[in-house]
Amino acid sequence: MTELCERAVDLAIRAGASYADARIVERATESLQVKNGKVEALQSESDLGLGVRVLVEGAWGFAASADLGGADVQKIAEDAVRLARASALTSPQPAVLSEVEPARATWKSEWRTDPFEVPMQEKMSLLLEADRRARQREEVKVCESALTFVRERKYFASSEGSRIEQERLESGGGVKATAIGNGEMQERSYPSALDGFHAAGGWEVIEGLDLLAGAEKIGSEAADLLTAPVCPSGTFPIIIGASQMALQIHESCGHPIELDRVFGSEASYAGTSFLTPEKIGQFRYGSPLVNIVADSTVPGGLGTFAYDDEGVPSCRTDIVREGVFCGYLMSRETAARLGLRSNGAMRADGWNRLPLIRMTNINLEPGTWTLDEMISEIKHGFMLENTRSWSIDDVRLNFQFTTEIGWEIRDGSIVGMVRNPTYHGVTPQFWAACDAIASKEFWKLWGVVNCGKGEPAQSMRVGHGAAPARFSAVRLGAEQ
Amino acid sequence: MTADSATMQIIEAALIESGADQSEVVVISERTRLTRFASSAIHQNLSEKKHRVTVRAVVGKRVGCATTNRLTADSIRSTAQKAAQLARLAEENPDFVSLPSPVPIPAARTHFEPTARCRPEDRAQAVKTIAAIAAESGCTASGSFLVTEVEVAVANSLGVRAHQSLTESALTVIASESGPGLSGYETATGYAHWAGRDLSALDVETIARKAVGKCVAGRKPIAVQPGDYAAILEPPAVAALLMFLCWIGFGATAVQEGRSFLCGRMGERVMHDSISIWDDGLDARGLVMPFDFEGVAKQRVDLIERGVAKGIVYDSYTAHKEGKKSTGHAFPAPNPYGPGPSNLVMATGSHSLQEMIATTERGLLVTRFHYVNVVHPKRTILTGMTRDGTFLVEAGKITRAVRNLRFTQNVVETLGEVDAVGSDAALHQAEGCYCPALKLPRFAFTSAA
């Protein structure tokens, strides 16, 4: 496959490209979905193709095809060059790429048990039993559970001499219970909302989830939520649970630090960013407790790899240090515009997509508190867990999140459950109110499998390390 | 593209290879060409050719699916066999009755040469035109210009044979007063969009001037306090609300599971009598598609008729549960989320946008929404931000541009009180929706940017 990439690069250079890279991505996916005791989806999917990216006169072109015959590869390379020439007609600012050492490398993510080798019957039995346990309360009218496994082999060659082969294996799954009654509907998910928990690894990832115990718990909580009091409106101290913190980091930190957004590449679609370049090293993003890194080297992350899709090696970068904004996620082109070198954040959702700046693992570093200590210092507040709804504006400032469940805290103790908790804020003011972060015992690397960006839509798998965190004053309530 | 003999050979081979009691094959071949621009120049320019062959195999009441993107004989054979193997491994699904039987598919023109012939140089010229119009007003332009050709073929072992060649195009333009990289709440932006199957209907200059006009009018926005306002929602804003309403309410799965706002309310008045919503795959104002991904002809389904809940859409699985026939609204298998409308139309009214503004004492004019999401599906509460042109209307006139606001609103409730429905409508590609503007007496803006 690497030889085919090399050929595509050669053909593109011969057709007039000043720079070219080629990627072949081979992806196998297996997914199972059970709903209300019935297997509703059992699917196997295979996908293979080639994408070629070129620069001509400083302008970009990209062509991709699933057809990989000799003439097809030539056509892909020529199409990419023709597209780049068309781009040049509009006189874009010529792309300059920051330097990278050409790499020749082979890399594989770690796993113990290949999930594609685990018998299908074992997987279905697990989901059916989780489904049964989540539906023990009659109020639970719908239960959905799922497992997904992905194997991806990626081959990369560039005209600068890089030749890289990488293989990743990912496993994940979860359960969601929906209780309905008295005109109300409540959902609970385990281990997290948004398609459950996913990580780089094998069947051992699923074994570590304890899906059965989790299913029973969320089924019961979904039923209880139907009659729980509605979360009140007002300004309160809140603790945000770890899985919800993962989404908070994703939306209010991960996206605004994408340097292509900052330069307007996504202006017509997902928007831009309030974190403009003059803010580097100056802007107070959060309280001094807030330390956030982008780390594509941490084991088990969905944003972990050896090289990005420009052949830049993985690394760890400070994003926020002691509350001050200090770094971006960058590509070779955007880094050069700041006089920097790329920190390896370019990834594409498959062979047929152009690499974009994507989150790697954007991690909030743990603090020193225990969860009990954080709760004990609250006179009257709430602890909010698991995402139900999320929305943020096009510069990533005004956000509003609703969680599946809330817990009322009075005089340092949890006193009961509340439903429909919604909190909202403006990114830097919100993070400035962070006054406690739980310690590493509470820290977990979560996976988000559906981070959307770009046109045509690309869905990326990214990681977020997070522990529960406390915020001193946050507005709750927005629902009618 | 046409459903050529090679495609049909793939389908027939897969149907034979599966060896299951029933089999279904869906082939989607697509060539997408997308030109994206920012700062008035092309920064991403791509072409993609892909295929997707999905085999659904049924053994008794056991169902398995396998998909490949390779059109080789070996790949098709192994995919069909894999689907059958998965079906044999699956637990029985007692709710599964059968794949659909064949029904006549109406002829529909969905492939247009001007779209298919669009070259990269043509799209670059369009970007140059847009950039020049933006520059006349001190703006820059960003956006995207999409051209696709798709072939869809569906067949099953019960005799369904459906195929269609389609073209589709869309142009989105965002004009920005100060250029990307300097974004913030004070930066004015303006939006315009066109979508259709026939590119010859696109007037690039008109779209560009509309976006630039919005941007210019949006300069120096002021902050207004959140609260309940009379709201004039332009068609793109209405389309976003309707799309989410479809996802959470108009599909049979949501109703059968008790999640939809329509549960137990069929035949009741649920919205204002000026609101009629239906789904019609053959309506030429939308993106015409005569059949669904089970090869069933799309029926026109009245969802809301003069405010009264009239119907929901079905695929074969959900229809069989109620002893009904599919309305032709299946998505590609496997799909536990169920059927949904994909050619939505909202009835127009008799008021121009200018009339809506002229009759508003104090309110907000919203061009479009950004990042809409569901807060509470059963209560149809949605949230999102305004974007690319939000204006204060006072004493019948637009007086100021305003900074973006967040709304959090029960959509069915707000459609229960409607002051006016627009006489003009537009197609919105992302939402698959053809709809007019609406003037609403109350809309809840819950926080400000």
Chai-1 contact restraints between the chains, C-beta under 6 A:
chainA,res_idxA,chainB,res_idxB,connection_type,confidence,min_distance_angstrom,max_distance_angstrom,comment,restraint_id
A,Q33,B,P336,contact,1.0,0.0,6.0,A-B,restraint_1
A,K35,B,P336,contact,1.0,0.0,6.0,A-B,restraint_2
A,K38,B,N93,contact,1.0,0.0,6.0,A-B,restraint_3
A,V39,B,A90,contact,1.0,0.0,6.0,A-B,restraint_4
A,V39,B,E91,contact,1.0,0.0,6.0,A-B,restraint_5
A,E40,B,P336,contact,1.0,0.0,6.0,A-B,restraint_6
A,A41,B,P334,contact,1.0,0.0,6.0,A-B,restraint_7
A,A41,B,P336,contact,1.0,0.0,6.0,A-B,restraint_8
A,L42,B,G64,contact,1.0,0.0,6.0,A-B,restraint_9
A,L42,B,L86,contact,1.0,0.0,6.0,A-B,restraint_10
A,L42,B,A90,contact,1.0,0.0,6.0,A-B,restraint_11
A,Q43,B,C65,contact,1.0,0.0,6.0,A-B,restraint_12
A,Q43,B,P334,contact,1.0,0.0,6.0,A-B,restraint_13
A,S44,B,A66,contact,1.0,0.0,6.0,A-B,restraint_14
A,S44,B,K82,contact,1.0,0.0,6.0,A-B,restraint_15
A,E45,B,T67,contact,1.0,0.0,6.0,A-B,restraint_16
A,S46,B,T68,contact,1.0,0.0,6.0,A-B,restraint_17
A,D47,B,N69,contact,1.0,0.0,6.0,A-B,restraint_18
A,G61,B,N45,contact,1.0,0.0,6.0,A-B,restraint_19
A,F62,B,L46,contact,1.0,0.0,6.0,A-B,restraint_20
A,A63,B,S47,contact,1.0,0.0,6.0,A-B,restraint_21
A,A64,B,E48,contact,1.0,0.0,6.0,A-B,restraint_22
A,S65,B,K49,contact,1.0,0.0,6.0,A-B,restraint_23
A,A66,B,K50,contact,1.0,0.0,6.0,A-B,restraint_24
A,A66,B,H51,contact,1.0,0.0,6.0,A-B,restraint_25
A,A66,B,N69,contact,1.0,0.0,6.0,A-B,restraint_26
A,D79,B,S47,contact,1.0,0.0,6.0,A-B,restraint_27
A,R82,B,P120,contact,1.0,0.0,6.0,A-B,restraint_28
A,L83,B,N45,contact,1.0,0.0,6.0,A-B,restraint_29
A,L83,B,P120,contact,1.0,0.0,6.0,A-B,restraint_30
A,A86,B,P120,contact,1.0,0.0,6.0,A-B,restraint_31
A,A86,B,E121,contact,1.0,0.0,6.0,A-B,restraint_32
A,A86,B,A124,contact,1.0,0.0,6.0,A-B,restraint_33
A,S87,B,I42,contact,1.0,0.0,6.0,A-B,restraint_34
A,S87,B,N45,contact,1.0,0.0,6.0,A-B,restraint_35
A,L89,B,A124,contact,1.0,0.0,6.0,A-B,restraint_36
A,T90,B,A41,contact,1.0,0.0,6.0,A-B,restraint_37
A,T90,B,I42,contact,1.0,0.0,6.0,A-B,restraint_38
A,T90,B,A124,contact,1.0,0.0,6.0,A-B,restraint_39
A,T90,B,V127,contact,1.0,0.0,6.0,A-B,restraint_40
A,T90,B,K128,contact,1.0,0.0,6.0,A-B,restraint_41
A,S91,B,A41,contact,1.0,0.0,6.0,A-B,restraint_42
A,P92,B,A41,contact,1.0,0.0,6.0,A-B,restraint_43
A,P92,B,H43,contact,1.0,0.0,6.0,A-B,restraint_44
A,M120,B,L89,contact,1.0,0.0,6.0,A-B,restraint_45
A,M124,B,E91,contact,1.0,0.0,6.0,A-B,restraint_46
A,K141,B,G258,contact,1.0,0.0,6.0,A-B,restraint_47
A,V142,B,E257,contact,1.0,0.0,6.0,A-B,restraint_48
A,I180,B,G258,contact,1.0,0.0,6.0,A-B,restraint_49
A,M185,B,K378,contact,1.0,0.0,6.0,A-B,restraint_50
A,F263,B,G181,contact,1.0,0.0,6.0,A-B,restraint_51
A,G264,B,A38,contact,1.0,0.0,6.0,A-B,restraint_52
A,G264,B,S39,contact,1.0,0.0,6.0,A-B,restraint_53
A,G264,B,P180,contact,1.0,0.0,6.0,A-B,restraint_54
A,G264,B,G181,contact,1.0,0.0,6.0,A-B,restraint_55
A,S265,B,A38,contact,1.0,0.0,6.0,A-B,restraint_56
A,S265,B,H43,contact,1.0,0.0,6.0,A-B,restraint_57
A,A267,B,A38,contact,1.0,0.0,6.0,A-B,restraint_58
A,A267,B,S142,contact,1.0,0.0,6.0,A-B,restraint_59
A,A267,B,I174,contact,1.0,0.0,6.0,A-B,restraint_60
A,A267,B,P180,contact,1.0,0.0,6.0,A-B,restraint_61
A,S268,B,S142,contact,1.0,0.0,6.0,A-B,restraint_62
A,S268,B,G143,contact,1.0,0.0,6.0,A-B,restraint_63
A,S268,B,T172,contact,1.0,0.0,6.0,A-B,restraint_64
A,S268,B,I174,contact,1.0,0.0,6.0,A-B,restraint_65
A,T272,B,S183,contact,1.0,0.0,6.0,A-B,restraint_66
A,N352,B,E48,contact,1.0,0.0,6.0,A-B,restraint_67
A,N352,B,K50,contact,1.0,0.0,6.0,A-B,restraint_68
A,L354,B,Q44,contact,1.0,0.0,6.0,A-B,restraint_69
A,L354,B,L46,contact,1.0,0.0,6.0,A-B,restraint_70
A,S389,B,N373,contact,1.0,0.0,6.0,A-B,restraint_71
A,S389,B,V374,contact,1.0,0.0,6.0,A-B,restraint_72
A,S389,B,V375,contact,1.0,0.0,6.0,A-B,restraint_73
A,W390,B,N373,contact,1.0,0.0,6.0,A-B,restraint_74
A,S391,B,Y371,contact,1.0,0.0,6.0,A-B,restraint_75
A,S391,B,N373,contact,1.0,0.0,6.0,A-B,restraint_76
A,S391,B,T383,contact,1.0,0.0,6.0,A-B,restraint_77
A,S391,B,G384,contact,1.0,0.0,6.0,A-B,restraint_78
A,I392,B,Y371,contact,1.0,0.0,6.0,A-B,restraint_79
A,D393,B,M385,contact,1.0,0.0,6.0,A-B,restraint_80
A,D393,B,A449,contact,1.0,0.0,6.0,A-B,restraint_81
A,D394,B,H370,contact,1.0,0.0,6.0,A-B,restraint_82
A,D394,B,R387,contact,1.0,0.0,6.0,A-B,restraint_83
A,V395,B,S183,contact,1.0,0.0,6.0,A-B,restraint_84
A,N398,B,R406,contact,1.0,0.0,6.0,A-B,restraint_85
A,N398,B,A449,contact,1.0,0.0,6.0,A-B,restraint_86
A,Q400,B,T383,contact,1.0,0.0,6.0,A-B,restraint_87
A,T402,B,V375,contact,1.0,0.0,6.0,A-B,restraint_88
A,H424,B,S447,contact,1.0,0.0,6.0,A-B,restraint_89
A,E455,B,S144,contact,1.0,0.0,6.0,A-B,restraint_90
A,A478,B,T408,contact,1.0,0.0,6.0,A-B,restraint_91
A,A478,B,T446,contact,1.0,0.0,6.0,A-B,restraint_92
A,E479,B,I381,contact,1.0,0.0,6.0,A-B,restraint_93
A,Q480,B,N410,contact,1.0,0.0,6.0,A-B,restraint_94
A,Q480,B,A444,contact,1.0,0.0,6.0,A-B,restraint_95
